Amino acid sequence: MILSQILERLRTDPATPFALVEGAAELAALSDAPAALPALYVFVKEEASAENTRGNGTLQRTEMDLGALIITGNVADATGGAAAEDLEQLKTAVRNRLVGWQAPSADDAITHVGGTLVRARGGTVWWEMTLATAFYLTDGDD
């Protein structure tokens, strides 16, 4: 549920610079660069739960790491400076929209963990940002 709320927040941003905002299924279907750029794919990278704190029932804090994969391409110059500038603006757009915001079904606001270059070739740059939030697992959670 948290992921769908994040995707909705990104998709409904009237100032979004992204031509596509999709999830893991759409990312998995890619064989090359997406049809429209810039593109943003958001997915759950990892979840880690603390031990249950209740003797009778369930209460576990679960940390969730999210991946936000930005794919952009700008070959307006031979040195790649245009693509680098585009990437910085796109990273800022994601941080501004998500960092500090708390999804309605989350128990913590989203924080920025880091980022890494995934791929740079064929006229595209792929950058993966890691974001984090948390929620509590309790009895009856679906």
trRosetta pair geometry for C-beta under 8 A, 3 or more apart (Angstrom, degrees):
i j d omega theta_ij theta_ji phi_ij phi_ji
1 4 5.9 -56 -150 37 36 108
1 5 6.4 36 153 -19 67 106
1 103 7.9 152 122 148 79 130
1 105 4.4 8 112 51 122 171
2 5 5.7 -60 -154 37 32 112
2 6 6.4 32 151 -20 67 105
2 64 6.7 114 79 80 155 167
2 103 4.7 116 -144 89 77 159
2 105 5.3 -128 -72 80 70 105
2 106 5.1 78 -118 -64 120 96
2 133 6.4 -168 -172 86 145 142
2 135 6.5 -140 -53 -40 136 137
3 6 5.6 -54 -149 35 33 112
3 7 6.4 32 154 -17 66 105
3 23 6.8 77 159 -124 121 121
3 42 6.8 172 -156 123 88 104
3 43 7.3 24 -140 -133 133 32
3 44 5.9 -80 -72 -44 132 97
3 66 7.3 165 -103 -117 86 117
4 7 5.6 -51 -145 38 34 112
4 8 6.3 38 153 -22 64 105
5 8 5.6 -51 -146 35 31 114
5 9 6.5 35 153 -21 63 103
5 103 4.2 115 97 -152 137 111
5 104 5.9 -154 -131 29 152 87
5 105 6.2 172 -17 20 147 101
5 106 7.9 -141 70 -17 144 99
6 9 5.7 -53 -151 33 32 112
6 10 6.5 26 154 -13 65 107
6 42 5.9 -134 117 146 121 153
6 66 7.0 -94 160 -142 178 161
6 98 6.7 35 -146 -119 102 117
6 103 5.9 -57 -56 -83 78 128
6 110 7.7 101 -109 -75 117 145
7 10 5.8 -59 -149 41 32 108
7 11 6.0 27 157 -18 68 112
7 21 6.4 154 -155 141 76 107
7 22 7.8 17 -138 -153 121 14
7 23 6.1 -37 -88 -65 144 100
7 42 5.9 -167 -81 61 82 128
8 11 5.8 -58 -138 40 28 108
8 12 6.0 11 167 -7 65 115
9 12 6.5 -67 -141 43 20 99
9 13 7.0 42 154 -47 58 95
9 97 6.5 150 138 165 105 105
9 98 7.2 120 105 -91 137 77
9 101 6.9 144 -165 136 161 156
9 103 7.7 -118 -22 -101 136 83
10 13 6.0 -38 -158 -3 32 117
10 16 6.7 90 175 -109 66 130
10 18 7.4 6 168 39 106 144
10 21 4.7 -177 121 -157 115 149
10 40 6.6 -120 173 100 144 143
10 42 6.8 151 5 -19 158 145
10 94 7.7 3 -116 -122 119 75
10 97 6.1 95 -101 134 71 148
10 98 7.5 -7 -71 -61 99 107
11 16 7.5 -20 -137 -50 21 163
11 21 4.9 -155 -80 74 75 136
13 16 4.2 110 83 -55 105 92
13 97 5.7 -48 -84 -120 149 134
15 93 7.9 -147 117 -139 95 110
16 21 7.0 -65 -166 -42 151 131
16 93 7.2 105 -141 173 52 133
16 97 7.9 31 -98 -77 83 154
17 38 6.3 21 126 48 93 128
17 89 6.7 102 -58 130 177 106
17 90 6.0 -126 86 -102 134 75
17 93 5.2 -124 17 -74 115 169
18 21 5.2 90 106 -60 142 88
18 38 5.4 -83 -117 94 64 91
18 39 6.4 87 -161 -127 101 23
18 40 4.6 -51 -120 -1 153 111
18 90 7.4 92 -72 -139 87 105
18 93 7.7 177 -30 114 93 144
19 36 3.7 -124 128 145 136 116
19 37 6.1 54 27 78 132 11
19 38 6.2 138 10 55 89 43
19 39 6.3 -50 63 -77 87 67
20 26 7.8 -152 171 145 125 148
20 34 5.7 -108 34 154 157 153
20 35 7.8 104 -52 58 141 79
20 36 5.2 133 -32 74 105 106
20 38 7.9 -136 37 114 77 44
20 39 4.0 -3 61 -124 112 90
20 40 6.8 -178 96 32 67 59
21 39 7.8 -176 -73 -162 34 60
21 40 4.9 -5 -112 69 71 105
21 42 7.3 8 -173 -1 85 109
22 25 7.8 -107 167 66 105 71
22 26 3.6 -60 165 63 140 150
22 27 6.6 166 105 -42 111 74
22 39 7.1 -13 17 -174 106 105
22 40 7.4 153 26 87 61 55
22 41 5.3 -24 76 -108 85 76
22 42 7.8 167 88 24 36 69
23 26 5.9 101 57 18 55 98
23 27 7.1 -102 122 -4 35 99
23 41 6.7 97 -154 -160 8 76
23 42 6.2 -45 -108 70 60 69
23 43 5.9 111 -170 -83 68 81
24 27 5.4 -58 -146 39 35 114
24 28 6.1 38 157 -23 69 105
24 41 7.2 106 -84 174 36 107
24 43 3.8 94 -70 -115 97 126
24 44 7.5 -50 -45 30 137 68
25 28 5.7 -53 -149 33 29 112
25 29 6.7 28 152 -20 61 107
26 29 5.6 -55 -151 33 35 113
26 30 7.3 51 148 -38 61 92
26 41 6.6 -150 84 -118 99 108
27 30 5.9 -39 -164 4 39 116
27 41 4.1 94 -73 -165 117 153
27 43 6.5 -80 21 -38 147 137
27 69 6.6 91 -119 49 136 144
30 33 7.6 -23 -164 -155 120 5
30 34 6.2 -60 -110 -75 122 73
32 122 7.5 -107 -163 142 101 162
33 37 6.9 -21 172 -63 116 119
33 71 6.4 171 -143 166 80 132
33 73 6.7 16 -147 -38 150 138
33 122 6.7 -156 -33 114 119 124
33 123 7.7 -46 -48 80 159 92
33 124 4.8 172 -100 -47 126 156
34 37 6.5 139 71 -70 96 71
34 39 4.2 60 41 -42 153 162
34 71 6.0 122 10 84 109 144
36 39 6.4 118 88 -71 69 100
37 71 6.4 -98 -120 115 97 86
37 72 5.7 123 -177 -134 112 45
37 73 5.1 -7 167 27 172 94
37 124 7.2 -139 -105 -116 146 106
38 70 6.5 -5 -180 -170 118 87
38 71 6.5 165 -159 85 68 53
38 72 4.1 -15 -109 -97 105 89
38 73 7.8 173 -91 16 68 60
38 86 7.0 -180 -65 164 131 116
38 90 5.5 -126 168 -104 165 141
39 70 7.5 154 83 -156 51 43
39 71 4.6 -5 58 56 97 104
39 72 7.8 -172 26 -69 60 52
40 68 6.4 -13 -166 -173 100 88
40 69 7.1 151 -156 78 47 53
40 70 5.7 -12 -103 -101 77 65
40 71 7.7 -164 -73 22 33 73
40 90 7.7 -170 -75 -176 107 112
40 94 6.8 168 -131 -88 138 116
41 67 7.7 -4 106 113 85 99
41 68 7.5 159 79 -157 47 40
41 69 4.4 -11 58 57 98 106
41 71 7.5 36 -2 -7 103 109
42 66 6.3 3 -170 176 90 115
42 67 7.0 171 -148 88 43 57
42 68 5.2 -4 -102 -106 83 73
42 69 7.7 -163 -72 21 36 70
43 66 7.0 158 82 -158 33 71
43 67 5.1 -10 62 56 85 101
43 69 7.6 7 16 -2 104 107
44 47 6.6 -3 177 -43 124 98
44 64 6.2 -60 -136 -166 103 105
44 65 7.5 104 -166 79 61 54
44 66 6.1 -51 -105 -105 46 67
44 67 7.7 58 141 14 4 83
45 65 4.5 -55 64 106 110 100
45 66 6.3 147 2 -138 93 11
45 67 4.5 104 -59 -34 110 99
45 130 6.7 -47 15 -124 159 96
46 64 7.5 170 90 -152 52 44
46 65 4.5 19 51 43 90 114
47 62 5.6 3 -173 179 105 111
47 63 7.0 161 -154 82 52 51
47 64 5.2 -12 -104 -104 83 73
47 65 7.6 -152 -71 23 39 70
48 62 7.0 161 80 -155 34 64
48 63 5.0 -11 60 57 88 100
49 60 4.5 27 -175 155 116 129
49 61 7.0 154 -152 84 64 43
49 62 4.4 -28 -95 -98 82 83
49 63 7.7 -174 -82 19 33 66
49 137 6.4 -14 -126 8 134 133
50 53 7.5 20 112 -42 115 99
50 60 5.7 -179 65 -161 69 77
50 61 4.6 24 20 55 121 90
50 62 7.6 -133 10 -73 71 40
51 60 7.0 -127 125 -118 16 98
52 58 5.7 -78 -130 -135 117 63
52 59 6.4 102 -159 55 69 53
52 60 5.3 -54 -92 -68 58 98
53 59 4.9 -59 55 88 94 105
53 60 7.1 158 0 -87 82 47
54 57 4.5 -40 125 74 150 84
54 58 6.2 -140 47 -91 125 6
54 59 4.6 96 -22 15 110 102
57 138 7.4 4 161 -166 109 74
57 139 4.7 -69 -156 -39 97 128
58 137 5.9 -56 147 123 118 92
58 138 5.7 154 93 -152 87 31
58 139 5.0 138 36 -58 94 66
58 141 7.9 -97 96 9 132 109
59 136 6.3 -11 -160 -176 73 116
59 137 7.3 162 -145 82 24 62
59 138 5.6 15 -97 -104 66 80
60 136 6.8 152 76 -158 40 64
60 137 4.4 -5 57 51 97 107
61 107 7.8 -106 -132 74 86 145
61 134 6.0 6 -177 179 92 125
61 135 7.9 166 -153 91 54 27
61 136 5.7 -37 -97 -100 54 75
62 134 6.3 162 84 -156 48 73
62 135 5.5 -18 61 66 100 73
62 136 7.0 155 13 -107 84 21
62 137 5.6 71 -27 -25 123 101
63 132 6.5 -11 -175 -165 95 112
63 133 8.0 164 -156 91 54 32
63 134 5.1 -34 -103 -99 53 98
64 106 8.0 -109 38 -120 131 109
64 132 6.7 152 83 -154 53 60
64 133 5.3 -17 62 67 104 76
64 134 6.4 169 13 -94 81 38
64 135 6.8 21 -13 9 124 94
65 113 6.7 -21 -132 -3 102 161
65 130 5.7 -15 -170 -166 107 104
65 131 7.3 144 -160 76 56 41
65 132 5.4 -28 -102 -97 62 83
66 110 7.7 -35 29 -136 136 114
66 130 7.1 145 74 -158 50 52
66 131 4.5 -23 63 66 105 93
66 132 7.0 -175 15 -82 81 30
66 133 7.1 25 -15 11 118 97
67 128 5.5 -27 -159 -162 102 108
67 129 7.3 133 -162 71 49 51
67 130 6.3 -28 -99 -99 59 64
67 131 8.0 178 -81 23 12 79
68 94 5.4 137 148 -166 152 147
68 98 7.6 -162 -69 16 154 163
68 128 7.1 142 70 -157 46 54
68 129 4.3 -21 62 62 101 104
68 130 7.8 -172 19 -78 80 18
68 131 6.1 44 -14 -7 116 116
69 118 6.9 -10 -136 0 103 156
69 126 6.4 -8 -172 -169 100 93
69 127 7.3 157 -154 81 51 42
69 128 5.0 -20 -99 -100 75 80
69 129 7.8 -164 -73 22 29 70
70 87 6.8 128 115 -141 134 77
70 90 5.0 133 -158 131 142 131
70 91 6.6 -108 -5 -72 163 67
70 94 6.9 -116 -67 -31 121 142
70 126 7.3 160 83 -154 52 43
70 127 4.7 -12 59 61 102 94
70 128 7.7 -173 20 -80 69 31
70 129 6.9 47 -11 -10 106 106
71 124 5.8 3 -173 -178 91 123
71 125 7.4 168 -149 82 47 47
71 126 5.2 -8 -102 -103 81 76
72 83 6.3 156 111 -154 104 83
72 86 5.0 -168 159 123 148 123
72 87 5.7 -165 48 -80 139 72
72 90 5.9 -163 -51 -18 140 158
72 124 6.8 157 85 -153 30 74
72 125 5.5 -16 64 57 81 93
72 127 7.9 -8 16 11 100 105
73 83 6.5 -30 -151 -114 30 114
73 123 4.8 47 -154 140 122 84
73 124 4.2 -53 -76 -95 105 67
73 125 6.9 160 -85 10 51 70
74 82 4.2 -122 129 123 120 104
74 83 4.2 177 53 -79 89 65
74 85 7.8 -69 76 58 155 86
74 86 4.8 135 -11 -11 142 147
75 82 7.4 171 -99 67 2 127
75 83 7.2 21 -69 -50 44 115
75 123 5.0 -46 -51 -136 127 100
76 82 4.1 83 50 -45 107 175
77 80 7.1 -105 85 -8 90 16
77 81 5.3 -17 71 44 142 95
77 82 4.9 139 14 -15 99 108
80 83 5.1 -51 -164 42 71 113
80 84 5.8 76 137 -27 84 101
80 120 7.9 39 -142 -175 144 126
80 125 8.0 107 -162 -62 111 127
81 84 5.5 -55 -146 36 33 114
81 85 6.3 33 156 -19 67 104
82 85 5.9 -54 -150 36 30 110
82 86 6.4 32 151 -18 64 106
83 86 5.5 -52 -147 37 33 114
83 87 6.2 38 153 -24 65 105
83 125 5.2 131 164 -12 122 130
84 87 5.7 -51 -148 32 30 114
84 88 6.7 32 154 -19 63 102
84 125 7.8 124 -79 -62 50 171
85 88 5.9 -52 -152 32 33 111
85 89 6.7 30 152 -15 64 106
86 89 5.8 -61 -154 38 32 110
86 90 6.2 28 153 -18 68 109
87 90 5.7 -57 -146 38 31 110
87 91 6.2 34 156 -20 67 105
87 125 5.6 -57 -76 100 131 142
87 127 5.8 106 -158 -16 117 146
88 91 5.8 -51 -146 35 30 112
88 92 6.4 31 154 -18 62 107
89 92 5.7 -55 -150 37 31 113
89 93 6.4 36 151 -25 64 104
90 93 5.5 -48 -148 30 34 115
90 94 6.7 32 154 -16 64 101
90 127 7.9 134 90 53 120 130
91 94 6.0 -56 -154 35 32 108
91 95 6.4 28 152 -15 66 109
91 115 6.9 -7 -132 -95 126 172
91 127 6.7 -56 -75 115 108 148
91 129 6.5 148 -134 -72 89 133
92 95 5.7 -57 -144 41 32 110
92 96 6.0 32 158 -21 67 109
93 96 5.9 -55 -143 37 26 110
93 97 6.3 18 160 -14 62 112
94 97 6.1 -65 -148 40 27 105
94 98 6.0 -15 169 13 66 118
94 129 6.1 151 106 41 149 162
95 98 6.6 -81 -135 52 21 86
95 99 4.8 -4 -166 -1 70 126
95 112 5.9 2 -122 -77 103 136
95 129 7.8 -131 -63 -160 84 154
96 99 7.3 -18 -72 37 14 96
97 101 7.3 -36 150 -4 47 146
98 101 5.6 -101 -154 39 34 116
98 110 4.8 -55 161 94 89 155
98 131 6.1 -27 130 -134 138 159
99 109 7.9 62 180 150 43 104
99 110 5.7 -110 -108 103 36 95
99 111 6.5 55 -140 -134 86 29
99 112 5.1 -20 -101 -36 129 99
99 131 7.2 -132 -81 -129 77 113
100 109 5.4 -11 -159 172 27 136
100 110 6.9 -39 18 63 24 77
101 109 6.2 144 75 -152 16 90
101 110 5.7 1 62 24 71 110
102 106 5.4 -141 -170 78 78 112
102 107 8.0 -52 -160 145 120 7
102 108 6.7 -147 -119 126 105 23
102 109 4.3 -73 -66 -92 88 63
102 110 7.1 -177 -90 -11 42 71
102 133 7.5 138 -131 -138 65 122
103 106 4.1 84 58 -4 92 113
103 110 7.4 72 -20 -46 89 105
103 133 6.7 42 17 -171 109 168
105 135 6.7 3 139 -114 76 139
106 109 7.7 126 109 -85 131 20
106 110 7.7 41 112 -56 173 75
106 133 4.7 -41 -149 165 143 132
106 134 6.8 101 -170 68 93 38
106 135 5.3 -101 -133 -73 52 96
107 133 8.0 135 51 166 55 89
107 134 5.5 -58 67 102 95 82
107 135 5.0 132 3 -118 98 45
107 136 5.5 57 -33 -13 155 89
108 111 7.7 -37 144 -14 116 101
108 132 7.9 -17 102 128 132 82
108 133 5.1 175 78 -160 93 65
108 134 4.2 49 11 39 127 92
108 135 7.7 -122 14 -59 82 47
109 133 7.1 -117 123 -117 18 94
110 131 5.3 4 -173 173 108 120
110 132 7.0 147 -154 73 59 39
110 133 5.0 -43 -94 -68 64 106
111 131 6.8 159 79 -163 40 69
111 132 5.1 -21 60 60 92 92
111 133 7.4 154 14 -75 73 55
112 129 7.2 -53 -143 -178 92 110
112 130 7.8 104 -169 86 54 59
112 131 6.0 -41 -105 -108 47 74
113 130 4.1 -55 68 106 118 103
113 131 6.3 -175 5 -102 93 17
113 132 5.2 84 -50 -21 116 109
114 129 7.5 -171 104 -153 35 55
114 130 5.2 12 56 44 71 109
115 127 6.0 21 177 172 118 100
115 128 6.4 174 -152 93 70 47
115 129 4.3 -25 -98 -104 105 63
115 130 6.6 -167 -78 11 48 71
116 127 7.4 174 87 -156 32 64
116 128 5.6 -12 59 62 80 92
117 120 6.2 -21 -176 -30 120 112
117 125 7.4 -60 -140 -168 96 93
117 126 7.4 102 -169 81 58 63
117 127 5.9 -38 -106 -105 52 74
118 126 4.1 -65 70 110 109 107
118 127 6.5 -176 8 -99 91 18
118 128 5.0 77 -47 -14 120 106
119 124 7.3 21 109 100 104 95
119 125 7.4 174 93 -153 61 35
119 126 4.0 30 47 35 91 121
120 124 7.5 -146 -135 100 42 50
120 125 4.9 8 -110 -114 86 75
120 126 7.2 -142 -62 26 52 69
121 124 7.2 -8 72 55 38 72
137 141 5.4 -107 -150 20 66 158
138 141 5.6 116 55 -40 60 106
